[in-house]
Amino acid sequence: MLIKYVKQEKNEAEIEMNNPTVAEVLRAYLAQDDAVSFVAWRKEHPFKNLILKIKTEGKTIDKAVKDAIAKVNKDLDSLEADIKKGK
């Protein structure tokens, strides 16, 4: 999976990605963070990778992304536990 910073500043970044599913999950979790003032992805052309754009206030981009990934992992662990209980 390709993940490459196209633009990276303290409170603003553009990340090139080739997986729209991962980009959408990350976007949804970042949108829940009060410190994230803007998050969206765009795909300019079907043959080009998408760009995830993030802006934060009061938190660095790296911290916001790490927090979002931690929440995704926590929710997946919870889902896995619920599925195991159902068996």
Secondary structure as GFF3:
##gff-version 3
##sequence-region A 1 87
A	DSSP	beta_strand	3	8	.	.	.	ID=ss1
A	DSSP	beta_strand	12	17	.	.	.	ID=ss2
A	DSSP	alpha_helix	20	31	.	.	.	ID=ss3
A	DSSP	beta_strand	36	42	.	.	.	ID=ss4
A	DSSP	beta_strand	50	56	.	.	.	ID=ss5
A	DSSP	alpha_helix	61	86	.	.	.	ID=ss6
###
